[in-house]
Amino acid sequence: MAKKPTKKEKEAAAAAEAAAKDAEAQQSEAVQSGPMLSILAQYTKDSSFENPNAPESLRAGLEMPQIQIGIEIGRQMMEGDNVEVTLFLKAEARRGDQITFIAELEYAGLFAFQGAKGDEIQPLIMIECPRLLFPFGRQIMAEMTQNGGYPPIMLEPPDFAAMFREEMMRRSADQSAA
């Protein structure tokens, strides 16, 4: 036969339930009061693949080309709290002084911010937005090089936070010089 809970046990259970509800409400409030980032759209703005020396550059037995990778971030403020962030990805492959291929991509996203303070917006734009766009741009670059007859380029994810810090240091140095 099951034992009936005592008054103290009932009160303790009710207090635990109330504490759990309070914690859940505080967590929900904290999430709602923090900055919100929404992806409104993602799209290819421009892409290009140049294979100037094909089919000669595709012959078997050739040395591996040296590949230079470039990654830049652009931003354009739109109406309201919206911003367009563009990743500029470029891969240039060379054998000696001869270009093997050039792959370029401008991949962008339209983002909306809510509840972000002035000092929070730039890191969101320059770190979080590119971090969300990068996997899609990486896939497009891999397919582009593969469709050009080469092994797919699998770009390593960059450290967008370090890129942001470097940009801020450069701006600070420019302002000090002026």
N, CA, C and O atoms as a DFTB+ gen file, in Angstrom:
712 C
 N C O
     1  1       0.828      -1.153       0.000
     2  2       0.000       0.000       0.000
     3  2       0.896       1.248       0.000
     4  3       1.859       1.335       0.762
     5  1       0.559       2.208      -0.869
     6  2       1.359       3.413      -1.019
     7  2       1.120       4.358       0.150
     8  3       0.002       4.517       0.641
     9  1       2.209       4.974       0.572
    10  2       2.134       5.896       1.698
    11  2       1.686       7.265       1.181
    12  3       2.165       7.724       0.144
    13  1       0.794       7.897       1.882
    14  2       0.277       9.204       1.535
    15  2       1.337      10.251       1.886
    16  3       1.928      10.191       2.964
    17  1       1.592      11.244       0.952
    18  2       2.614      12.266       1.265
    19  2       2.184      13.127       2.450
    20  3       1.009      13.446       2.633
    21  1       3.184      13.484       3.239
    22  2       2.913      14.343       4.399
    23  2       2.765      15.790       3.932
    24  3       3.063      16.129       2.787
    25  1       2.294      16.634       4.860
    26  2       2.106      18.044       4.528
    27  2       3.443      18.678       4.164
    28  3       3.506      19.478       3.230
    29  1       4.516      18.338       4.883
    30  2       5.850      18.876       4.596
    31  2       6.323      18.443       3.217
    32  3       6.898      19.247       2.483
    33  1       6.091      17.190       2.854
    34  2       6.495      16.688       1.531
    35  2       5.729      17.401       0.425
    36  3       6.297      17.726      -0.618
    37  1       4.424      17.649       0.653
    38  2       3.619      18.379      -0.333
    39  2       4.135      19.800      -0.506
    40  3       4.249      20.293      -1.628
    41  1       4.449      20.460       0.612
    42  2       4.964      21.830       0.560
    43  2       6.313      21.879      -0.145
    44  3       6.567      22.789      -0.933
    45  1       7.179      20.906       0.131
    46  2       8.494      20.852      -0.511
    47  2       8.353      20.644      -2.013
    48  3       9.067      21.274      -2.794
    49  1       7.437      19.764      -2.428
    50  2       7.206      19.514      -3.854
    51  2       6.658      20.761      -4.532
    52  3       7.063      21.093      -5.646
    53  1       5.738      21.455      -3.862
    54  2       5.164      22.684      -4.419
    55  2       6.235      23.761      -4.536
    56  3       6.267      24.492      -5.526
    57  1       7.120      23.870      -3.534
    58  2       8.198      24.865      -3.574
    59  2       9.184      24.551      -4.701
    60  3       9.642      25.461      -5.391
    61  1       9.511      23.275      -4.891
    62  2      10.420      22.873      -5.965
    63  2       9.812      23.184      -7.328
    64  3      10.502      23.654      -8.233
    65  1       8.517      22.920      -7.466
    66  2       7.829      23.201      -8.728
    67  2       7.813      24.700      -9.005
    68  3       8.029      25.119     -10.143
    69  1       7.562      25.502      -7.994
    70  2       7.540      26.961      -8.146
    71  2       8.924      27.479      -8.522
    72  3       9.048      28.359      -9.374
    73  1       9.972      26.936      -7.887
    74  2      11.337      27.353      -8.193
    75  2      11.695      27.002      -9.636
    76  3      12.343      27.787     -10.328
    77  1      11.270      25.818     -10.087
    78  2      11.541      25.409     -11.463
    79  2      10.845      26.342     -12.456
    80  3      11.425      26.713     -13.476
    81  1       9.591      26.720     -12.150
    82  2       8.859      27.645     -13.021
    83  2       9.538      29.006     -13.046
    84  3       9.649      29.620     -14.108
    85  1      10.002      29.493     -11.877
    86  2      10.691      30.778     -11.820
    87  2      11.981      30.750     -12.638
    88  3      12.275      31.694     -13.372
    89  1      12.747      29.673     -12.510
    90  2      13.995      29.542     -13.264
    91  2      13.717      29.521     -14.767
    92  3      14.426      30.159     -15.545
    93  1      12.681      28.785     -15.167
    94  2      12.308      28.711     -16.581
    95  2      11.883      30.089     -17.093
    96  3      12.251      30.474     -18.202
    97  1      11.123      30.823     -16.308
    98  2      10.672      32.172     -16.697
    99  2      11.856      33.116     -16.817
   100  3      11.909      33.922     -17.747
   101  1      12.818      33.032     -15.883
   102  2      13.998      33.892     -15.939
   103  2      14.843      33.567     -17.167
   104  3      15.350      34.471     -17.831
   105  1      14.993      32.294     -17.465
   106  2      15.769      31.891     -18.630
   107  2      15.089      32.379     -19.908
   108  3      15.756      32.886     -20.810
   109  1      13.792      32.231     -19.989
   110  2      13.036      32.693     -21.151
   111  2      13.153      34.201     -21.304
   112  3      13.308      34.706     -22.416
   113  1      13.080      34.924     -20.185
   114  2      13.205      36.383     -20.216
   115  2      14.600      36.790     -20.658
   116  3      14.747      37.741     -21.425
   117  1      15.626      36.091     -20.192
   118  2      17.002      36.400     -20.574
   119  2      17.210      36.180     -22.058
   120  3      17.874      36.979     -22.718
   121  1      16.651      35.107     -22.587
   122  2      16.778      34.826     -24.022
   123  2      16.082      35.915     -24.815
   124  3      16.615      36.383     -25.822
   125  1      14.905      36.325     -24.380
   126  2      14.145      37.340     -25.102
   127  2      14.792      38.712     -24.995
   128  3      14.685      39.499     -25.936
   129  1      15.459      39.034     -23.892
   130  2      16.036      40.357     -23.719
   131  2      17.397      40.487     -24.402
   132  3      17.854      41.611     -24.607
   133  1      18.061      39.395     -24.761
   134  2      19.340      39.445     -25.435
   135  2      19.162      39.776     -26.908
   136  3      18.040      39.761     -27.414
   137  1      20.256      40.073     -27.603
   138  2      20.142      40.400     -29.022
   139  2      19.662      39.194     -29.837
   140  3      20.056      38.053     -29.594
   141  1      18.813      39.486     -30.793
   142  2      18.284      38.446     -31.682
   143  2      18.817      38.696     -33.087
   144  3      18.831      39.834     -33.556
   145  1      19.247      37.651     -33.747
   146  2      19.742      37.714     -35.113
   147  2      18.903      36.769     -35.951
   148  3      18.803      35.582     -35.641
   149  1      18.299      37.290     -37.013
   150  2      17.469      36.470     -37.902
   151  2      18.027      36.529     -39.308
   152  3      18.434      37.589     -39.785
   153  1      18.043      35.377     -39.971
   154  2      18.461      35.317     -41.373
   155  2      17.200      35.472     -42.217
   156  3      16.311      34.622     -42.181
   157  1      17.129      36.563     -42.978
   158  2      15.968      36.816     -43.824
   159  2      16.131      36.171     -45.197
   160  3      15.148      35.732     -45.794
   161  1      17.378      36.109     -45.709
   162  2      17.637      35.513     -47.026
   163  2      19.129      35.222     -47.159
   164  3      19.960      35.862     -46.514
   165  1      19.452      34.253     -47.999
   166  2      20.836      33.938     -48.374
   167  2      20.840      33.771     -49.877
   168  3      19.890      33.233     -50.446
   169  1      21.932      34.241     -50.547
   170  2      21.934      34.204     -52.004
   171  2      23.338      34.400     -52.567
   172  3      24.209      34.982     -51.921
   173  1      23.533      33.903     -53.776
   174  2      24.755      34.144     -54.526
   175  2      24.586      35.455     -55.266
   176  3      23.656      35.611     -56.057
   177  1      25.486      36.403     -55.011
   178  2      25.438      37.684     -55.721
   179  2      26.230      37.589     -57.018
   180  3      25.825      38.145     -58.039
   181  1      27.362      36.884     -56.980
   182  2      28.205      36.769     -58.163
   183  2      29.106      35.552     -57.983
   184  3      29.577      35.272     -56.881
   185  1      29.339      34.838     -59.073
   186  2      30.297      33.735     -59.029
   187  2      30.984      33.651     -60.385
   188  3      30.404      33.959     -61.426
   189  1      32.228      33.228     -60.334
   190  2      33.016      33.147     -61.559
   191  2      34.045      32.031     -61.419
   192  3      34.665      31.863     -60.369
   193  1      34.211      31.281     -62.492
   194  2      35.267      30.277     -62.529
   195  2      35.994      30.427     -63.861
   196  3      35.383      30.306     -64.923
   197  1      37.286      30.689     -63.804
   198  2      38.097      30.839     -65.007
   199  2      39.078      29.680     -65.068
   200  3      39.760      29.372     -64.090
   201  1      39.140      29.051     -66.212
   202  2      40.008      27.911     -66.461
   203  2      40.779      28.211     -67.749
   204  3      40.584      27.532     -68.757
   205  1      41.669      29.242     -67.724
   206  2      42.220      29.786     -68.962
   207  2      43.105      28.844     -69.772
   208  3      43.232      29.023     -70.983
   209  1      43.708      27.867     -69.153
   210  2      44.639      26.998     -69.876
   211  2      44.126      25.570     -70.042
   212  3      44.903      24.658     -70.325
   213  1      42.822      25.375     -69.868
   214  2      42.242      24.047     -70.090
   215  2      42.204      23.797     -71.592
   216  3      42.005      24.747     -72.351
   217  1      42.380      22.604     -72.041
   218  2      42.510      21.360     -71.291
   219  2      43.945      21.032     -70.885
   220  3      44.172      20.061     -70.162
   221  1      44.923      21.833     -71.342
   222  2      46.331      21.551     -71.034
   223  2      46.567      21.489     -69.519
   224  3      47.338      20.650     -69.052
   225  1      45.921      22.355     -68.757
   226  2      46.150      22.410     -67.311
   227  2      45.521      21.228     -66.574
   228  3      45.752      21.055     -65.378
   229  1      44.729      20.415     -67.275
   230  2      44.050      19.282     -66.648
   231  2      44.750      17.943     -66.910
   232  3      44.275      16.897     -66.465
   233  1      45.862      17.975     -67.621
   234  2      46.574      16.723     -67.934
   235  2      47.025      16.016     -66.663
   236  3      47.343      16.650     -65.656
   237  1      47.046      14.706     -66.733
   238  2      47.526      13.896     -65.605
   239  2      49.031      14.069     -65.449
   240  3      49.731      14.313     -66.432
   241  1      49.526      13.948     -64.243
   242  2      50.955      13.982     -63.977
   243  2      51.525      15.365     -63.760
   244  3      52.729      15.490     -63.536
   245  1      50.736      16.387     -63.815
   246  2      51.240      17.734     -63.572
   247  2      51.420      17.950     -62.070
   248  3      50.725      17.347     -61.253
   249  1      52.368      18.825     -61.724
   250  2      52.565      19.146     -60.311
   251  2      51.321      19.830     -59.759
   252  3      50.552      20.444     -60.499
   253  1      51.137      19.714     -58.448
   254  2      49.997      20.353     -57.795
   255  2      50.168      21.871     -57.878
   256  3      51.264      22.386     -57.658
   257  1      49.105      22.572     -58.191
   258  2      49.229      24.036     -58.230
   259  2      49.307      24.617     -56.819
   260  3      48.841      24.009     -55.855
   261  1      49.894      25.783     -56.719
   262  2      49.914      26.543     -55.473
   263  2      48.634      27.358     -55.443
   264  3      48.335      28.065     -56.405
   265  1      47.877      27.277     -54.368
   266  2      46.580      27.936     -54.291
   267  2      46.612      29.030     -53.227
   268  3      46.955      28.783     -52.071
   269  1      46.253      30.225     -53.636
   270  2      46.112      31.363     -52.727
   271  2      44.621      31.553     -52.435
   272  3      43.805      31.601     -53.356
   273  1      44.276      31.660     -51.172
   274  2      42.885      31.835     -50.757
   275  2      42.719      33.231     -50.164
   276  3      43.548      33.685     -49.376
   277  1      41.654      33.896     -50.549
   278  2      41.336      35.208     -49.997
   279  2      39.901      35.221     -49.482
   280  3      38.988      34.725     -50.142
   281  1      39.715      35.787     -48.311
   282  2      38.376      35.910     -47.718
   283  2      38.217      37.332     -47.197
   284  3      39.029      37.811     -46.405
   285  1      37.161      37.996     -47.650
   286  2      36.849      39.338     -47.171
   287  2      35.378      39.395     -46.802
   288  3      34.582      38.563     -47.240
   289  1      35.027      40.378     -45.999
   290  2      33.644      40.549     -45.560
   291  2      33.199      41.959     -45.912
   292  3      33.888      42.936     -45.616
   293  1      32.042      42.050     -46.543
   294  2      31.451      43.347     -46.843
   295  2      30.130      43.470     -46.111
   296  3      29.497      42.473     -45.766
   297  1      29.725      44.711     -45.880
   298  2      28.445      44.923     -45.199
   299  2      27.795      46.175     -45.751
   300  3      28.464      47.140     -46.121
   301  1      26.490      46.134     -45.797
   302  2      25.703      47.269     -46.263
   303  2      24.491      47.381     -45.356
   304  3      23.676      46.462     -45.274
   305  1      24.380      48.501     -44.682
   306  2      23.229      48.720     -43.811
   307  2      22.011      48.988     -44.687
   308  3      22.087      49.738     -45.660
   309  1      20.901      48.375     -44.335
   310  2      19.648      48.544     -45.060
   311  2      18.673      49.285     -44.145
   312  3      19.051      49.746     -43.068
   313  1      17.426      49.396     -44.579
   314  2      16.440      50.082     -43.753
   315  2      16.185      49.296     -42.464
   316  3      16.339      48.076     -42.406
   317  1      15.791      50.042     -41.445
   318  2      15.500      49.409     -40.157
   319  2      16.752      48.827     -39.536
   320  3      17.833      49.412     -39.609
   321  1      16.592      47.681     -38.932
   322  2      17.718      46.983     -38.299
   323  2      18.240      45.867     -39.185
   324  3      18.724      44.854     -38.681
   325  1      18.149      46.036     -40.498
   326  2      18.595      45.004     -41.433
   327  2      19.965      45.360     -42.005
   328  3      20.303      46.532     -42.168
   329  1      20.732      44.338     -42.300
   330  2      22.046      44.527     -42.905
   331  2      22.298      43.388     -43.886
   332  3      21.929      42.240     -43.640
   333  1      22.936      43.732     -45.003
   334  2      23.377      42.714     -45.956
   335  2      24.859      42.468     -45.687
   336  3      25.658      43.404     -45.706
   337  1      25.221      41.236     -45.442
   338  2      26.612      40.848     -45.220
   339  2      27.029      39.961     -46.389
   340  3      26.332      39.008     -46.741
   341  1      28.181      40.289     -46.988
   342  2      28.667      39.550     -48.149
   343  2      30.029      38.945     -47.842
   344  3      30.933      39.628     -47.360
   345  1      30.160      37.661     -48.127
   346  2      31.459      36.984     -48.071
   347  2      32.055      37.008     -49.471
   348  3      31.412      36.594     -50.436
   349  1      33.283      37.493     -49.575
   350  2      34.006      37.478     -50.837
   351  2      35.061      36.380     -50.717
   352  3      36.023      36.516     -49.961
   353  1      34.877      35.303     -51.457
   354  2      35.815      34.175     -51.428
   355  2      36.531      34.103     -52.768
   356  3      35.903      34.204     -53.822
   357  1      37.851      33.929     -52.723
   358  2      38.626      33.827     -53.960
   359  2      39.698      32.758     -53.787
   360  3      40.397      32.715     -52.775
   361  1      39.813      31.895     -54.795
   362  2      40.880      30.898     -54.837
   363  2      41.583      31.057     -56.172
   364  3      40.957      30.957     -57.228
   365  1      42.870      31.301     -56.125
   366  2      43.672      31.437     -57.346
   367  2      44.768      30.386     -57.316
   368  3      45.608      30.364     -56.417
   369  1      44.741      29.502     -58.333
   370  2      45.724      28.413     -58.408
   371  2      46.722      28.717     -59.518
   372  3      46.345      29.159     -60.603
   373  1      48.007      28.473     -59.231
   374  2      49.076      28.723     -60.211
   375  2      50.073      27.572     -60.202
   376  3      50.345      26.951     -59.174
   377  1      50.591      27.324     -61.364
   378  2      51.773      26.462     -61.527
   379  2      52.850      27.370     -62.084
   380  3      52.815      27.762     -63.250
   381  1      53.798      27.695     -61.237
   382  2      54.805      28.670     -61.655
   383  2      54.134      30.017     -61.853
   384  3      53.439      30.510     -60.964
   385  1      54.349      30.625     -63.046
   386  2      53.712      31.919     -63.307
   387  2      52.447      31.779     -64.146
   388  3      51.867      32.777     -64.572
   389  1      52.019      30.537     -64.383
   390  2      50.834      30.292     -65.203
   391  2      49.610      30.031     -64.314
   392  3      49.653      29.212     -63.396
   393  1      48.524      30.745     -64.611
   394  2      47.282      30.566     -63.847
   395  2      46.648      29.241     -64.249
   396  3      46.460      28.959     -65.432
   397  1      46.322      28.431     -63.241
   398  2      45.628      27.169     -63.462
   399  2      44.125      27.417     -63.454
   400  3      43.420      27.032     -64.387
   401  1      43.635      28.065     -62.390
   402  2      42.233      28.472     -62.348
   403  2      42.051      29.607     -61.348
   404  3      42.877      29.826     -60.463
   405  1      40.951      30.316     -61.519
   406  2      40.541      31.344     -60.577
   407  2      39.062      31.114     -60.286
   408  3      38.239      31.078     -61.200
   409  1      38.734      30.957     -59.005
   410  2      37.340      30.798     -58.574
   411  2      37.011      31.959     -57.638
   412  3      37.721      32.206     -56.664
   413  1      35.925      32.666     -57.949
   414  2      35.506      33.798     -57.128
   415  2      34.019      33.674     -56.809
   416  3      33.217      33.265     -57.650
   417  1      33.676      34.031     -55.592
   418  2      32.284      33.947     -55.160
   419  2      31.965      35.110     -54.237
   420  3      32.737      35.440     -53.336
   421  1      30.811      35.728     -54.478
   422  2      30.228      36.691     -53.549
   423  2      28.942      36.048     -53.059
   424  3      27.967      35.938     -53.803
   425  1      28.947      35.629     -51.810
   426  2      27.786      34.975     -51.214
   427  2      27.294      35.868     -50.086
   428  3      28.063      36.246     -49.202
   429  1      26.002      36.204     -50.121
   430  2      25.484      37.200     -49.182
   431  2      24.281      36.694     -48.413
   432  3      23.640      35.709     -48.781
   433  1      24.002      37.394     -47.344
   434  2      22.814      37.132     -46.553
   435  2      22.222      38.445     -46.080
   436  3      22.937      39.419     -45.846
   437  1      20.919      38.454     -45.945
   438  2      20.219      39.602     -45.387
   439  2      19.811      39.219     -43.974
   440  3      19.124      38.221     -43.758
   441  1      20.245      40.026     -43.018
   442  2      20.042      39.724     -41.604
   443  2      19.258      40.839     -40.928
   444  3      19.353      42.005     -41.311
   445  1      18.483      40.465     -39.918
   446  2      17.750      41.421     -39.099
   447  2      18.212      41.283     -37.657
   448  3      18.468      40.179     -37.176
   449  1      18.314      42.408     -36.980
   450  2      18.726      42.447     -35.584
   451  2      17.595      43.004     -34.744
   452  3      16.906      43.940     -35.149
   453  1      17.413      42.423     -33.576
   454  2      16.436      42.940     -32.632
   455  2      17.065      42.917     -31.255
   456  3      17.709      41.939     -30.874
   457  1      16.882      43.979     -30.522
   458  2      17.372      44.040     -29.151
   459  2      18.869      44.144     -29.015
   460  3      19.407      43.920     -27.931
   461  1      19.568      44.482     -30.105
   462  2      21.024      44.605     -30.041
   463  2      21.388      46.046     -29.719
   464  3      20.854      46.978     -30.320
   465  1      22.292      46.225     -28.777
   466  2      22.784      47.550     -28.425
   467  2      23.833      47.956     -29.459
   468  3      24.335      47.114     -30.203
   469  1      24.155      49.226     -29.503
   470  2      25.103      49.751     -30.482
   471  2      26.429      49.014     -30.527
   472  3      26.946      48.737     -31.609
   473  1      26.993      48.689     -29.354
   474  2      28.289      48.026     -29.319
   475  2      28.209      46.533     -29.622
   476  3      29.242      45.888     -29.799
   477  1      27.006      45.976     -29.685
   478  2      26.836      44.551     -29.996
   479  2      26.652      44.297     -31.493
   480  3      26.865      43.181     -31.966
   481  1      26.259      45.326     -32.234
   482  2      25.904      45.124     -33.638
   483  2      27.121      44.795     -34.503
   484  3      27.062      43.867     -35.310
   485  1      28.219      45.532     -34.352
   486  2      29.389      45.276     -35.205
   487  2      29.937      43.854     -35.049
   488  3      30.216      43.212     -36.062
   489  1      30.103      43.333     -33.827
   490  2      30.555      41.936     -33.722
   491  2      29.564      40.950     -34.347
   492  3      29.979      39.954     -34.940
   493  1      28.264      41.215     -34.221
   494  2      27.284      40.335     -34.864
   495  2      27.459      40.362     -36.378
   496  3      27.438      39.319     -37.032
   497  1      27.629      41.559     -36.929
   498  2      27.771      41.713     -38.382
   499  2      29.060      41.065     -38.872
   500  3      29.052      40.360     -39.881
   501  1      30.157      41.295     -38.176
   502  2      31.474      40.877     -38.671
   503  2      31.913      39.487     -38.218
   504  3      32.871      38.940     -38.764
   505  1      31.235      38.911     -37.238
   506  2      31.625      37.579     -36.751
   507  2      30.509      36.563     -36.981
   508  3      30.700      35.565     -37.676
   509  1      29.354      36.824     -36.398
   510  2      28.273      35.824     -36.440
   511  2      27.655      35.677     -37.830
   512  3      27.410      34.556     -38.276
   513  1      27.403      36.777     -38.513
   514  2      26.790      36.673     -39.855
   515  2      27.698      35.906     -40.827
   516  3      27.222      34.985     -41.491
   517  1      28.993      36.255     -40.933
   518  2      29.855      35.469     -41.827
   519  2      29.982      34.002     -41.404
   520  3      30.097      33.112     -42.247
   521  1      29.959      33.764     -40.092
   522  2      30.044      32.388     -39.596
   523  2      28.843      31.564     -40.072
   524  3      28.977      30.378     -40.374
   525  1      27.670      32.203     -40.135
   526  2      26.472      31.516     -40.627
   527  2      26.510      31.319     -42.140
   528  3      25.998      30.315     -42.638
   529  1      27.104      32.254     -42.882
   530  2      27.157      32.170     -44.340
   531  2      28.246      31.223     -44.844
   532  3      28.089      30.597     -45.893
   533  1      29.340      31.118     -44.106
   534  2      30.528      30.418     -44.608
   535  2      30.285      28.988     -45.088
   536  3      30.762      28.647     -46.170
   537  1      29.582      28.140     -44.360
   538  2      29.426      26.755     -44.849
   539  2      28.776      26.672     -46.238
   540  3      29.108      25.786     -47.026
   541  1      27.867      27.578     -46.532
   542  2      27.203      27.570     -47.832
   543  2      28.154      28.056     -48.920
   544  3      28.199      27.479     -50.007
   545  1      28.913      29.112     -48.638
   546  2      29.907      29.598     -49.593
   547  2      30.991      28.566     -49.834
   548  3      31.449      28.395     -50.965
   549  1      31.405      27.879     -48.783
   550  2      32.427      26.827     -48.901
   551  2      31.944      25.724     -49.842
   552  3      32.708      25.243     -50.679
   553  1      30.685      25.324     -49.705
   554  2      30.132      24.266     -50.556
   555  2      30.086      24.697     -52.019
   556  3      30.407      23.915     -52.914
   557  1      29.690      25.933     -52.253
   558  2      29.620      26.440     -53.627
   559  2      31.018      26.475     -54.246
   560  3      31.186      26.095     -55.404
   561  1      32.024      26.925     -53.490
   562  2      33.410      26.957     -54.005
   563  2      33.903      25.541     -54.310
   564  3      34.568      25.322     -55.323
   565  1      33.584      24.588     -53.451
   566  2      34.007      23.205     -53.680
   567  2      33.388      22.666     -54.964
   568  3      34.071      22.026     -55.765
   569  1      32.103      22.921     -55.161
   570  2      31.426      22.452     -56.379
   571  2      31.960      23.158     -57.619
   572  3      32.100      22.545     -58.677
   573  1      32.258      24.450     -57.487
   574  2      32.770      25.212     -58.617
   575  2      34.103      24.643     -59.109
   576  3      34.287      24.439     -60.309
   577  1      35.031      24.386     -58.183
   578  2      36.335      23.857     -58.595
   579  2      36.209      22.429     -59.106
   580  3      36.906      22.042     -60.044
   581  1      35.335      21.652     -58.504
   582  2      35.135      20.282     -58.971
   583  2      34.524      20.273     -60.372
   584  3      34.929      19.482     -61.224
   585  1      33.546      21.156     -60.609
   586  2      32.942      21.246     -61.934
   587  2      33.916      21.780     -62.972
   588  3      33.708      21.587     -64.170
   589  1      34.988      22.456     -62.526
   590  2      36.028      22.941     -63.429
   591  2      37.059      21.880     -63.772
   592  3      37.981      22.145     -64.544
   593  1      36.920      20.677     -63.209
   594  2      37.834      19.587     -63.523
   595  2      38.915      19.345     -62.490
   596  3      39.804      18.526     -62.721
   597  1      38.870      20.019     -61.376
   598  2      39.880      19.905     -60.326
   599  2      39.262      19.279     -59.087
   600  3      38.039      19.207     -58.966
   601  1      40.099      18.828     -58.171
   602  2      39.541      18.348     -56.901
   603  2      38.830      19.510     -56.199
   604  3      39.236      20.663     -56.349
   605  1      37.779      19.217     -55.441
   606  2      37.062      20.307     -54.766
   607  2      37.938      20.982     -53.718
   608  3      38.638      20.314     -52.957
   609  1      37.893      22.289     -53.685
   610  2      38.607      23.045     -52.653
   611  2      37.730      23.035     -51.405
   612  3      36.582      23.478     -51.440
   613  1      38.269      22.537     -50.326
   614  2      37.547      22.519     -49.061
   615  2      38.191      23.571     -48.157
   616  3      39.163      23.296     -47.452
   617  1      37.632      24.773     -48.194
   618  2      38.166      25.881     -47.417
   619  2      38.038      25.608     -45.924
   620  3      37.016      25.105     -45.457
   621  1      39.077      25.943     -45.193
   622  2      39.036      25.833     -43.734
   623  2      38.250      27.022     -43.185
   624  3      38.412      28.144     -43.665
   625  1      37.409      26.787     -42.193
   626  2      36.675      27.923     -41.618
   627  2      37.647      28.929     -41.008
   628  3      38.494      28.567     -40.192
   629  1      37.521      30.194     -41.409
   630  2      38.421      31.201     -40.842
   631  2      37.996      31.599     -39.433
   632  3      36.883      31.302     -38.998
   633  1      38.882      32.262     -38.742
   634  2      38.591      32.786     -37.413
   635  2      38.034      34.197     -37.594
   636  3      38.783      35.174     -37.623
   637  1      36.719      34.287     -37.715
   638  2      36.097      35.578     -37.965
   639  2      36.299      36.544     -36.795
   640  3      36.351      37.757     -37.001
   641  1      36.413      36.028     -35.583
   642  2      36.653      36.888     -34.426
   643  2      38.031      37.547     -34.546
   644  3      38.169      38.734     -34.252
   645  1      39.046      36.798     -34.972
   646  2      40.383      37.368     -35.160
   647  2      40.369      38.391     -36.295
   648  3      41.022      39.430     -36.201
   649  1      39.623      38.099     -37.369
   650  2      39.510      39.049     -38.472
   651  2      38.876      40.352     -37.977
   652  3      39.300      41.438     -38.370
   653  1      37.870      40.244     -37.123
   654  2      37.197      41.421     -36.571
   655  2      38.162      42.224     -35.699
   656  3      38.224      43.449     -35.803
   657  1      38.917      41.529     -34.837
   658  2      39.886      42.227     -33.979
   659  2      40.924      42.967     -34.823
   660  3      41.267      44.110     -34.521
   661  1      41.425      42.323     -35.877
   662  2      42.406      42.966     -36.757
   663  2      41.821      44.208     -37.417
   664  3      42.496      45.232     -37.525
   665  1      40.571      44.123     -37.857
   666  2      39.902      45.267     -38.472
   667  2      39.763      46.412     -37.470
   668  3      39.993      47.569     -37.821
   669  1      39.395      46.107     -36.243
   670  2      39.246      47.138     -35.222
   671  2      40.604      47.779     -34.892
   672  3      40.680      48.992     -34.698
   673  1      41.667      46.978     -34.827
   674  2      43.009      47.513     -34.560
   675  2      43.463      48.392     -35.722
   676  3      44.073      49.438     -35.503
   677  1      43.171      47.979     -36.954
   678  2      43.551      48.771     -38.124
   679  2      42.820      50.115     -38.104
   680  3      43.421      51.158     -38.357
   681  1      41.510      50.081     -37.799
   682  2      40.736      51.329     -37.732
   683  2      41.278      52.242     -36.631
   684  3      41.387      53.453     -36.823
   685  1      41.615      51.664     -35.489
   686  2      42.158      52.455     -34.386
   687  2      43.475      53.096     -34.781
   688  3      43.714      54.264     -34.474
   689  1      44.335      52.340     -35.460
   690  2      45.621      52.881     -35.906
   691  2      45.416      53.983     -36.940
   692  3      46.122      54.992     -36.925
   693  1      44.440      53.791     -37.848
   694  2      44.143      54.816     -38.857
   695  2      43.661      56.108     -38.194
   696  3      44.038      57.202     -38.614
   697  1      42.821      55.978     -37.150
   698  2      42.304      57.146     -36.457
   699  2      43.424      57.862     -35.677
   700  3      43.440      59.090     -35.592
   701  1      44.349      57.087     -35.117
   702  2      45.463      57.671     -34.379
   703  2      46.386      58.433     -35.321
   704  3      46.915      59.487     -34.966
   705  1      46.577      57.896     -36.518
   706  2      47.457      58.532     -37.506
   707  2      46.855      59.816     -38.051
   708  3      47.577      60.729     -38.452
   709  1      45.512      59.883     -38.066
   710  2      44.845      61.062     -38.642
   711  2      44.780      62.193     -37.691
   712  3      44.251      63.252     -38.027
